């Protein structure tokens, strides 16, 4: 039986990975019009790039990415943060999203101020 972390007052089964305590940004808040990033997105991107841990990701492997998103509002859609977050991961680690063959997302509700994302990037061949 795996240990559980207490996050936002709840006991949840952890994803063995990295937690970034930045409130997830939805795709709706990320873009102004079709191709223009919002100011909120540019700030989110800057903060995330600073806080993400250093990792080496090969450009030649199939990737599996597991994520737990911590929202303070139960009405938040599980998928709204995915595109901006994956784009930032690609920018930070230099992989291409066509390398992603498996994506797992879990939504958890936490206290306001405890929002964030836990993620793990694996070589799909070894998961």
N, CA, C and O atoms as a GROMACS GRO file, in nm:
protein
  508
    1UNK      N    1   0.085  -0.119   0.000
    1UNK     CA    2   0.000   0.000   0.000
    1UNK      C    3   0.089   0.124   0.000
    1UNK      O    4   0.180   0.136   0.082
    2UNK      N    5   0.062   0.217  -0.092
    2UNK     CA    6   0.146   0.335  -0.101
    2UNK      C    7   0.105   0.439   0.004
    2UNK      O    8  -0.010   0.444   0.047
    3UNK      N    9   0.202   0.520   0.044
    3UNK     CA   10   0.175   0.626   0.140
    3UNK      C   11   0.093   0.734   0.073
    3UNK      O   12   0.097   0.750  -0.049
    4UNK      N   13   0.020   0.807   0.153
    4UNK     CA   14  -0.060   0.917   0.101
    4UNK      C   15  -0.004   1.048   0.152
    4UNK      O   16   0.038   1.059   0.267
    5UNK      N   17  -0.005   1.149   0.064
    5UNK     CA   18   0.036   1.283   0.103
    5UNK      C   19  -0.087   1.360   0.146
    5UNK      O   20  -0.196   1.338   0.093
    6UNK      N   21  -0.072   1.449   0.242
    6UNK     CA   22  -0.181   1.535   0.281
    6UNK      C   23  -0.162   1.668   0.209
    6UNK      O   24  -0.069   1.743   0.239
    7UNK      N   25  -0.249   1.695   0.115
    7UNK     CA   26  -0.241   1.818   0.036
    7UNK      C   27  -0.376   1.887   0.045
    7UNK      O   28  -0.479   1.827   0.018
    8UNK      N   29  -0.374   2.013   0.083
    8UNK     CA   30  -0.497   2.089   0.090
    8UNK      C   31  -0.598   2.031   0.187
    8UNK      O   32  -0.718   2.049   0.169
    9UNK      N   33  -0.551   1.964   0.290
    9UNK     CA   34  -0.641   1.909   0.390
    9UNK      C   35  -0.698   1.773   0.354
    9UNK      O   36  -0.779   1.719   0.430
   10UNK      N   37  -0.659   1.717   0.240
   10UNK     CA   38  -0.711   1.586   0.199
   10UNK      C   39  -0.596   1.488   0.185
   10UNK      O   40  -0.484   1.525   0.149
   11UNK      N   41  -0.625   1.362   0.214
   11UNK     CA   42  -0.528   1.256   0.192
   11UNK      C   43  -0.553   1.198   0.054
   11UNK      O   44  -0.662   1.148   0.026
   12UNK      N   45  -0.453   1.204  -0.032
   12UNK     CA   46  -0.467   1.150  -0.166
   12UNK      C   47  -0.350   1.059  -0.198
   12UNK      O   48  -0.243   1.072  -0.140
   13UNK      N   49  -0.373   0.967  -0.290
   13UNK     CA   50  -0.265   0.881  -0.335
   13UNK      C   51  -0.171   0.967  -0.420
   13UNK      O   52  -0.217   1.029  -0.517
   14UNK      N   53  -0.045   0.973  -0.388
   14UNK     CA   54   0.046   1.063  -0.459
   14UNK      C   55   0.087   1.009  -0.596
   14UNK      O   56   0.086   0.888  -0.620
   15UNK      N   57   0.124   1.101  -0.683
   15UNK     CA   58   0.195   1.069  -0.805
   15UNK      C   59   0.340   1.093  -0.770
   15UNK      O   60   0.375   1.202  -0.724
   16UNK      N   61   0.427   0.994  -0.790
   16UNK     CA   62   0.568   1.014  -0.761
   16UNK      C   63   0.625   1.104  -0.870
   16UNK      O   64   0.659   1.058  -0.978
   17UNK      N   65   0.634   1.232  -0.841
   17UNK     CA   66   0.681   1.328  -0.939
   17UNK      C   67   0.711   1.460  -0.872
   17UNK      O   68   0.754   1.464  -0.757
   18UNK      N   69   0.688   1.567  -0.945
   18UNK     CA   70   0.721   1.701  -0.898
   18UNK      C   71   0.594   1.782  -0.882
   18UNK      O   72   0.504   1.775  -0.967
   19UNK      N   73   0.585   1.859  -0.775
   19UNK     CA   74   0.471   1.947  -0.752
   19UNK      C   75   0.516   2.090  -0.771
   19UNK      O   76   0.617   2.132  -0.716
   20UNK      N   77   0.438   2.164  -0.850
   20UNK     CA   78   0.463   2.306  -0.873
   20UNK      C   79   0.343   2.379  -0.815
   20UNK      O   80   0.231   2.364  -0.864
   21UNK      N   81   0.365   2.458  -0.711
   21UNK     CA   82   0.256   2.527  -0.644
   21UNK      C   83   0.227   2.661  -0.710
   21UNK      O   84   0.260   2.767  -0.658
   22UNK      N   85   0.166   2.651  -0.826
   22UNK     CA   86   0.119   2.767  -0.900
   22UNK      C   87  -0.022   2.732  -0.946
   22UNK      O   88  -0.043   2.624  -1.002
   23UNK      N   89  -0.117   2.820  -0.924
   23UNK     CA   90  -0.254   2.792  -0.965
   23UNK      C   91  -0.259   2.764  -1.116
   23UNK      O   92  -0.211   2.845  -1.194
   24UNK      N   93  -0.316   2.651  -1.157
   24UNK     CA   94  -0.321   2.617  -1.299
   24UNK      C   95  -0.398   2.720  -1.380
   24UNK      O   96  -0.503   2.769  -1.336
   25UNK      N   97  -0.346   2.754  -1.497
   25UNK     CA   98  -0.408   2.851  -1.585
   25UNK      C   99  -0.489   2.778  -1.692
   25UNK      O  100  -0.438   2.684  -1.754
   26UNK      N  101  -0.612   2.819  -1.712
   26UNK     CA  102  -0.695   2.754  -1.813
   26UNK      C  103  -0.658   2.803  -1.952
   26UNK      O  104  -0.601   2.911  -1.968
   27UNK      N  105  -0.691   2.724  -2.050
   27UNK     CA  106  -0.666   2.763  -2.189
   27UNK      C  107  -0.748   2.888  -2.223
   27UNK      O  108  -0.706   2.967  -2.308
   28UNK      N  109  -0.864   2.906  -2.160
   28UNK     CA  110  -0.946   3.024  -2.185
   28UNK      C  111  -0.875   3.152  -2.143
   28UNK      O  112  -0.887   3.255  -2.209
   29UNK      N  113  -0.801   3.145  -2.031
   29UNK     CA  114  -0.730   3.263  -1.983
   29UNK      C  115  -0.595   3.282  -2.053
   29UNK      O  116  -0.534   3.389  -2.043
   30UNK      N  117  -0.550   3.181  -2.124
   30UNK     CA  118  -0.417   3.185  -2.185
   30UNK      C  119  -0.410   3.265  -2.314
   30UNK      O  120  -0.307   3.327  -2.343
   31UNK      N  121  -0.515   3.264  -2.392
   31UNK     CA  122  -0.508   3.320  -2.527
   31UNK      C  123  -0.607   3.434  -2.547
   31UNK      O  124  -0.723   3.426  -2.506
   32UNK      N  125  -0.560   3.540  -2.613
   32UNK     CA  126  -0.646   3.651  -2.654
   32UNK      C  127  -0.664   3.636  -2.804
   32UNK      O  128  -0.570   3.660  -2.881
   33UNK      N  129  -0.780   3.597  -2.846
   33UNK     CA  130  -0.797   3.570  -2.988
   33UNK      C  131  -0.734   3.437  -3.022
   33UNK      O  132  -0.728   3.348  -2.937
   34UNK      N  133  -0.689   3.422  -3.144
   34UNK     CA  134  -0.644   3.293  -3.192
   34UNK      C  135  -0.499   3.260  -3.163
   34UNK      O  136  -0.469   3.148  -3.123
   35UNK      N  137  -0.409   3.352  -3.182
   35UNK     CA  138  -0.266   3.321  -3.173
   35UNK      C  139  -0.189   3.410  -3.075
   35UNK      O  140  -0.067   3.403  -3.068
   36UNK      N  141  -0.258   3.491  -3.002
   36UNK     CA  142  -0.191   3.587  -2.915
   36UNK      C  143  -0.203   3.548  -2.769
   36UNK      O  144  -0.314   3.528  -2.718
   37UNK      N  145  -0.089   3.536  -2.700
   37UNK     CA  146  -0.090   3.501  -2.558
   37UNK      C  147  -0.140   3.619  -2.476
   37UNK      O  148  -0.107   3.734  -2.504
   38UNK      N  149  -0.218   3.589  -2.374
   38UNK     CA  150  -0.264   3.694  -2.283
   38UNK      C  151  -0.150   3.732  -2.189
   38UNK      O  152  -0.052   3.660  -2.176
   39UNK      N  153  -0.163   3.846  -2.123
   39UNK     CA  154  -0.067   3.887  -2.023
   39UNK      C  155  -0.062   3.789  -1.908
   39UNK      O  156   0.044   3.762  -1.852
   40UNK      N  157  -0.179   3.735  -1.872
   40UNK     CA  158  -0.188   3.636  -1.764
   40UNK      C  159  -0.110   3.510  -1.803
   40UNK      O  160  -0.042   3.450  -1.720
   41UNK      N  161  -0.120   3.469  -1.930
   41UNK     CA  162  -0.047   3.351  -1.976
   41UNK      C  163   0.104   3.378  -1.975
   41UNK      O  164   0.180   3.292  -1.930
   42UNK      N  165   0.147   3.493  -2.022
   42UNK     CA  166   0.291   3.524  -2.025
   42UNK      C  167   0.349   3.524  -1.883
   42UNK      O  168   0.461   3.477  -1.863
   43UNK      N  169   0.274   3.575  -1.786
   43UNK     CA  170   0.320   3.574  -1.647
   43UNK      C  171   0.324   3.431  -1.592
   43UNK      O  172   0.420   3.394  -1.525
   44UNK      N  173   0.221   3.352  -1.621
   44UNK     CA  174   0.215   3.211  -1.579
   44UNK      C  175   0.334   3.135  -1.638
   44UNK      O  176   0.400   3.058  -1.568
   45UNK      N  177   0.360   3.155  -1.765
   45UNK     CA  178   0.471   3.089  -1.834
   45UNK      C  179   0.605   3.124  -1.766
   45UNK      O  180   0.688   3.037  -1.743
   46UNK      N  181   0.624   3.249  -1.737
   46UNK     CA  182   0.748   3.296  -1.672
   46UNK      C  183   0.767   3.230  -1.535
   46UNK      O  184   0.875   3.181  -1.503
   47UNK      N  185   0.661   3.230  -1.453
   47UNK     CA  186   0.668   3.173  -1.318
   47UNK      C  187   0.693   3.022  -1.327
   47UNK      O  188   0.777   2.968  -1.254
   48UNK      N  189   0.619   2.955  -1.415
   48UNK     CA  190   0.636   2.810  -1.428
   48UNK      C  191   0.776   2.773  -1.473
   48UNK      O  192   0.836   2.681  -1.419
   49UNK      N  193   0.829   2.843  -1.571
   49UNK     CA  194   0.964   2.813  -1.621
   49UNK      C  195   1.068   2.830  -1.511
   49UNK      O  196   1.167   2.757  -1.507
   50UNK      N  197   1.047   2.926  -1.421
   50UNK     CA  198   1.138   2.946  -1.308
   50UNK      C  199   1.126   2.834  -1.205
   50UNK      O  200   1.227   2.795  -1.146
   51UNK      N  201   1.005   2.783  -1.182
   51UNK     CA  202   0.981   2.687  -1.074
   51UNK      C  203   0.996   2.541  -1.114
   51UNK      O  204   1.017   2.456  -1.027
   52UNK      N  205   0.986   2.510  -1.242
   52UNK     CA  206   0.999   2.370  -1.284
   52UNK      C  207   1.139   2.319  -1.256
   52UNK      O  208   1.237   2.392  -1.274
   53UNK      N  209   1.151   2.195  -1.211
   53UNK     CA  210   1.283   2.139  -1.179
   53UNK      C  211   1.362   2.109  -1.307
   53UNK      O  212   1.303   2.090  -1.413
   54UNK      N  213   1.495   2.104  -1.296
   54UNK     CA  214   1.576   2.067  -1.413
   54UNK      C  215   1.562   1.917  -1.441
   54UNK      O  216   1.583   1.835  -1.352
   55UNK      N  217   1.529   1.883  -1.564
   55UNK     CA  218   1.516   1.744  -1.606
   55UNK      C  219   1.579   1.728  -1.744
   55UNK      O  220   1.582   1.823  -1.823
   56UNK      N  221   1.627   1.610  -1.773
   56UNK     CA  222   1.678   1.576  -1.906
   56UNK      C  223   1.575   1.484  -1.971
   56UNK      O  224   1.548   1.375  -1.920
   57UNK      N  225   1.518   1.526  -2.082
   57UNK     CA  226   1.419   1.446  -2.154
   57UNK      C  227   1.471   1.422  -2.295
   57UNK      O  228   1.501   1.516  -2.368
   58UNK      N  229   1.481   1.295  -2.333
   58UNK     CA  230   1.528   1.260  -2.468
   58UNK      C  231   1.424   1.298  -2.572
   58UNK      O  232   1.303   1.290  -2.548
   59UNK      N  233   1.471   1.341  -2.688
   59UNK     CA  234   1.381   1.374  -2.799
   59UNK      C  235   1.350   1.251  -2.883
   59UNK      O  236   1.283   1.262  -2.986
   60UNK      N  237   1.398   1.134  -2.841
   60UNK     CA  238   1.385   1.013  -2.922
   60UNK      C  239   1.299   0.905  -2.858
   60UNK      O  240   1.295   0.793  -2.908
   61UNK      N  241   1.231   0.936  -2.749
   61UNK     CA  242   1.152   0.834  -2.680
   61UNK      C  243   1.004   0.870  -2.678
   61UNK      O  244   0.966   0.985  -2.696
   62UNK      N  245   0.921   0.768  -2.657
   62UNK     CA  246   0.778   0.789  -2.636
   62UNK      C  247   0.758   0.823  -2.489
   62UNK      O  248   0.812   0.757  -2.401
   63UNK      N  249   0.679   0.927  -2.464
   63UNK     CA  250   0.660   0.975  -2.327
   63UNK      C  251   0.524   0.939  -2.271
   63UNK      O  252   0.424   0.932  -2.342
   64UNK      N  253   0.523   0.916  -2.141
   64UNK     CA  254   0.402   0.902  -2.061
   64UNK      C  255   0.406   1.015  -1.958
   64UNK      O  256   0.504   1.028  -1.885
   65UNK      N  257   0.301   1.095  -1.952
   65UNK     CA  258   0.296   1.204  -1.855
   65UNK      C  259   0.176   1.184  -1.764
   65UNK      O  260   0.063   1.171  -1.811
   66UNK      N  261   0.202   1.181  -1.634
   66UNK     CA  262   0.097   1.168  -1.531
   66UNK      C  263   0.088   1.300  -1.456
   66UNK      O  264   0.190   1.359  -1.421
   67UNK      N  265  -0.035   1.345  -1.431
   67UNK     CA  266  -0.054   1.473  -1.363
   67UNK      C  267  -0.169   1.465  -1.264
   67UNK      O  268  -0.268   1.396  -1.287
   68UNK      N  269  -0.154   1.535  -1.154
   68UNK     CA  270  -0.264   1.561  -1.062
   68UNK      C  271  -0.276   1.712  -1.059
   68UNK      O  272  -0.180   1.782  -1.027
   69UNK      N  273  -0.395   1.763  -1.091
   69UNK     CA  274  -0.418   1.907  -1.087
   69UNK      C  275  -0.499   1.937  -0.962
   69UNK      O  276  -0.600   1.873  -0.935
   70UNK      N  277  -0.452   2.035  -0.885
   70UNK     CA  278  -0.516   2.075  -0.760
   70UNK      C  279  -0.589   2.208  -0.782
   70UNK      O  280  -0.526   2.313  -0.790
   71UNK      N  281  -0.720   2.201  -0.791
   71UNK     CA  282  -0.805   2.319  -0.808
   71UNK      C  283  -0.873   2.351  -0.676
   71UNK      O  284  -0.901   2.261  -0.596
   72UNK      N  285  -0.900   2.480  -0.652
   72UNK     CA  286  -0.976   2.517  -0.533
   72UNK      C  287  -1.124   2.530  -0.564
   72UNK      O  288  -1.206   2.547  -0.473
   73UNK      N  289  -1.161   2.521  -0.691
   73UNK     CA  290  -1.300   2.532  -0.732
   73UNK      C  291  -1.343   2.402  -0.800
   73UNK      O  292  -1.285   2.364  -0.902
   74UNK      N  293  -1.441   2.335  -0.746
   74UNK     CA  294  -1.486   2.207  -0.803
   74UNK      C  295  -1.547   2.223  -0.941
   74UNK      O  296  -1.563   2.124  -1.013
   75UNK      N  297  -1.582   2.344  -0.980
   75UNK     CA  298  -1.640   2.368  -1.112
   75UNK      C  299  -1.533   2.382  -1.222
   75UNK      O  300  -1.567   2.390  -1.340
   76UNK      N  301  -1.406   2.384  -1.184
   76UNK     CA  302  -1.299   2.394  -1.284
   76UNK      C  303  -1.294   2.267  -1.368
   76UNK      O  304  -1.297   2.156  -1.315
   77UNK      N  305  -1.287   2.285  -1.499
   77UNK     CA  306  -1.278   2.171  -1.590
   77UNK      C  307  -1.141   2.107  -1.579
   77UNK      O  308  -1.039   2.176  -1.573
   78UNK      N  309  -1.138   1.975  -1.576
   78UNK     CA  310  -1.013   1.901  -1.561
   78UNK      C  311  -0.915   1.930  -1.674
   78UNK      O  312  -0.794   1.930  -1.652
   79UNK      N  313  -0.965   1.956  -1.794
   79UNK     CA  314  -0.876   1.967  -1.910
   79UNK      C  315  -0.830   2.108  -1.944
   79UNK      O  316  -0.744   2.124  -2.030
   80UNK      N  317  -0.883   2.210  -1.878
   80UNK     CA  318  -0.848   2.347  -1.917
   80UNK      C  319  -0.700   2.383  -1.900
   80UNK      O  320  -0.650   2.467  -1.974
   81UNK      N  321  -0.632   2.322  -1.808
   81UNK     CA  322  -0.492   2.357  -1.783
   81UNK      C  323  -0.396   2.280  -1.872
   81UNK      O  324  -0.279   2.318  -1.883
   82UNK      N  325  -0.442   2.173  -1.937
   82UNK     CA  326  -0.350   2.079  -2.001
   82UNK      C  327  -0.267   2.142  -2.112
   82UNK      O  328  -0.144   2.130  -2.110
   83UNK      N  329  -0.328   2.209  -2.208
   83UNK     CA  330  -0.254   2.265  -2.322
   83UNK      C  331  -0.150   2.368  -2.277
   83UNK      O  332  -0.034   2.356  -2.317
   84UNK      N  333  -0.186   2.468  -2.196
   84UNK     CA  334  -0.081   2.563  -2.152
   84UNK      C  335   0.032   2.495  -2.075
   84UNK      O  336   0.149   2.528  -2.094
   85UNK      N  337  -0.004   2.399  -1.988
   85UNK     CA  338   0.098   2.332  -1.908
   85UNK      C  339   0.191   2.247  -1.994
   85UNK      O  340   0.312   2.251  -1.977
   86UNK      N  341   0.134   2.170  -2.087
   86UNK     CA  342   0.218   2.089  -2.176
   86UNK      C  343   0.308   2.176  -2.264
   86UNK      O  344   0.424   2.141  -2.287
   87UNK      N  345   0.256   2.288  -2.312
   87UNK     CA  346   0.338   2.380  -2.392
   87UNK      C  347   0.458   2.431  -2.312
   87UNK      O  348   0.568   2.442  -2.365
   88UNK      N  349   0.436   2.461  -2.184
   88UNK     CA  350   0.544   2.509  -2.099
   88UNK      C  351   0.644   2.397  -2.071
   88UNK      O  352   0.765   2.420  -2.071
   89UNK      N  353   0.595   2.274  -2.046
   89UNK     CA  354   0.687   2.161  -2.027
   89UNK      C  355   0.775   2.141  -2.151
   89UNK      O  356   0.895   2.116  -2.138
   90UNK      N  357   0.716   2.152  -2.269
   90UNK     CA  358   0.793   2.138  -2.392
   90UNK      C  359   0.899   2.246  -2.404
   90UNK      O  360   1.013   2.220  -2.444
   91UNK      N  361   0.862   2.369  -2.370
   91UNK     CA  362   0.955   2.480  -2.377
   91UNK      C  363   1.073   2.458  -2.280
   91UNK      O  364   1.188   2.482  -2.315
   92UNK      N  365   1.041   2.412  -2.160
   92UNK     CA  366   1.144   2.392  -2.057
   92UNK      C  367   1.236   2.274  -2.089
   92UNK      O  368   1.357   2.284  -2.073
   93UNK      N  369   1.177   2.162  -2.135
   93UNK     CA  370   1.253   2.038  -2.147
   93UNK      C  371   1.288   1.999  -2.290
   93UNK      O  372   1.360   1.902  -2.311
   94UNK      N  373   1.239   2.074  -2.389
   94UNK     CA  374   1.282   2.054  -2.526
   94UNK      C  375   1.226   1.934  -2.599
   94UNK      O  376   1.279   1.896  -2.704
   95UNK      N  377   1.122   1.871  -2.547
   95UNK     CA  378   1.061   1.760  -2.620
   95UNK      C  379   0.948   1.814  -2.707
   95UNK      O  380   0.910   1.930  -2.696
   96UNK      N  381   0.895   1.729  -2.793
   96UNK     CA  382   0.785   1.765  -2.883
   96UNK      C  383   0.660   1.690  -2.836
   96UNK      O  384   0.668   1.574  -2.798
   97UNK      N  385   0.545   1.756  -2.840
   97UNK     CA  386   0.424   1.689  -2.790
   97UNK      C  387   0.385   1.568  -2.872
   97UNK      O  388   0.303   1.488  -2.827
   98UNK      N  389   0.440   1.552  -2.991
   98UNK     CA  390   0.412   1.430  -3.067
   98UNK      C  391   0.478   1.308  -3.002
   98UNK      O  392   0.445   1.194  -3.036
   99UNK      N  393   0.570   1.330  -2.908
   99UNK     CA  394   0.632   1.221  -2.832
   99UNK      C  395   0.541   1.167  -2.723
   99UNK      O  396   0.568   1.059  -2.669
  100UNK      N  397   0.435   1.239  -2.688
  100UNK     CA  398   0.347   1.197  -2.579
  100UNK      C  399   0.249   1.093  -2.633
  100UNK      O  400   0.168   1.122  -2.721
  101UNK      N  401   0.258   0.973  -2.579
  101UNK     CA  402   0.171   0.862  -2.619
  101UNK      C  403   0.072   0.823  -2.510
  101UNK      O  404  -0.026   0.754  -2.536
  102UNK      N  405   0.098   0.869  -2.388
  102UNK     CA  406   0.008   0.838  -2.277
  102UNK      C  407   0.000   0.961  -2.188
  102UNK      O  408   0.101   1.020  -2.152
  103UNK      N  409  -0.123   0.997  -2.153
  103UNK     CA  410  -0.146   1.114  -2.068
  103UNK      C  411  -0.250   1.075  -1.964
  103UNK      O  412  -0.358   1.028  -1.998
  104UNK      N  413  -0.216   1.095  -1.837
  104UNK     CA  414  -0.306   1.061  -1.727
  104UNK      C  415  -0.326   1.186  -1.641
  104UNK      O  416  -0.230   1.250  -1.600
  105UNK      N  417  -0.452   1.220  -1.614
  105UNK     CA  418  -0.483   1.340  -1.537
  105UNK      C  419  -0.585   1.306  -1.429
  105UNK      O  420  -0.686   1.240  -1.456
  106UNK      N  421  -0.558   1.352  -1.307
  106UNK     CA  422  -0.651   1.338  -1.195
  106UNK      C  423  -0.677   1.478  -1.141
  106UNK      O  424  -0.586   1.560  -1.132
  107UNK      N  425  -0.802   1.506  -1.106
  107UNK     CA  426  -0.841   1.636  -1.049
  107UNK      C  427  -0.869   1.618  -0.901
  107UNK      O  428  -0.941   1.528  -0.860
  108UNK      N  429  -0.811   1.706  -0.821
  108UNK     CA  430  -0.833   1.707  -0.676
  108UNK      C  431  -0.876   1.848  -0.635
  108UNK      O  432  -0.828   1.947  -0.690
  109UNK      N  433  -0.966   1.857  -0.539
  109UNK     CA  434  -1.011   1.986  -0.487
  109UNK      C  435  -0.937   2.014  -0.357
  109UNK      O  436  -0.934   1.930  -0.267
  110UNK      N  437  -0.878   2.133  -0.349
  110UNK     CA  438  -0.798   2.173  -0.233
  110UNK      C  439  -0.846   2.310  -0.184
  110UNK      O  440  -0.927   2.376  -0.248
  111UNK      N  441  -0.794   2.350  -0.070
  111UNK     CA  442  -0.826   2.482  -0.016
  111UNK      C  443  -0.768   2.591  -0.107
  111UNK      O  444  -0.662   2.572  -0.168
  112UNK      N  445  -0.836   2.703  -0.114
  112UNK     CA  446  -0.788   2.817  -0.192
  112UNK      C  447  -0.648   2.854  -0.144
  112UNK      O  448  -0.624   2.863  -0.023
  113UNK      N  449  -0.558   2.875  -0.236
  113UNK     CA  450  -0.419   2.905  -0.202
  113UNK      C  451  -0.329   2.782  -0.208
  113UNK      O  452  -0.207   2.794  -0.200
  114UNK      N  453  -0.389   2.663  -0.222
  114UNK     CA  454  -0.312   2.538  -0.229
  114UNK      C  455  -0.313   2.478  -0.370
  114UNK      O  456  -0.278   2.362  -0.388
  115UNK      N  457  -0.352   2.557  -0.469
  115UNK     CA  458  -0.361   2.508  -0.605
  115UNK      C  459  -0.223   2.473  -0.659
  115UNK      O  460  -0.123   2.530  -0.616
  116UNK      N  461  -0.218   2.380  -0.752
  116UNK     CA  462  -0.091   2.342  -0.812
  116UNK      C  463  -0.107   2.222  -0.904
  116UNK      O  464  -0.218   2.177  -0.932
  117UNK      N  465   0.005   2.172  -0.948
  117UNK     CA  466   0.009   2.057  -1.038
  117UNK      C  467   0.124   1.967  -0.996
  117UNK      O  468   0.236   2.015  -0.978
  118UNK      N  469   0.098   1.839  -0.980
  118UNK     CA  470   0.203   1.740  -0.962
  118UNK      C  471   0.215   1.666  -1.094
  118UNK      O  472   0.114   1.627  -1.153
  119UNK      N  473   0.338   1.647  -1.140
  119UNK     CA  474   0.354   1.579  -1.268
  119UNK      C  475   0.474   1.485  -1.265
  119UNK      O  476   0.566   1.501  -1.186
  120UNK      N  477   0.468   1.388  -1.355
  120UNK     CA  478   0.579   1.293  -1.373
  120UNK      C  479   0.588   1.262  -1.521
  120UNK      O  480   0.488   1.234  -1.586
  121UNK      N  481   0.709   1.268  -1.574
  121UNK     CA  482   0.734   1.235  -1.714
  121UNK      C  483   0.818   1.108  -1.717
  121UNK      O  484   0.926   1.103  -1.659
  122UNK      N  485   0.766   1.006  -1.787
  122UNK     CA  486   0.836   0.877  -1.796
  122UNK      C  487   0.857   0.838  -1.941
  122UNK      O  488   0.788   0.885  -2.031
  123UNK      N  489   0.954   0.750  -1.960
  123UNK     CA  490   0.974   0.682  -2.088
  123UNK      C  491   0.865   0.576  -2.095
  123UNK      O  492   0.862   0.486  -2.010
  124UNK      N  493   0.777   0.583  -2.193
  124UNK     CA  494   0.664   0.491  -2.203
  124UNK      C  495   0.711   0.346  -2.214
  124UNK      O  496   0.640   0.255  -2.171
  125UNK      N  497   0.828   0.323  -2.269
  125UNK     CA  498   0.880   0.187  -2.287
  125UNK      C  499   0.904   0.118  -2.152
  125UNK      O  500   0.909  -0.005  -2.145
  126UNK      N  501   0.920   0.197  -2.045
  126UNK     CA  502   0.956   0.140  -1.914
  126UNK      C  503   0.849   0.162  -1.809
  126UNK      O  504   0.876   0.144  -1.690
  127UNK      N  505   0.726   0.201  -1.848
  127UNK     CA  506   0.620   0.222  -1.748
  127UNK      C  507   0.519   0.112  -1.753
  127UNK      O  508   0.423   0.113  -1.676
   0.00000   0.00000   0.00000
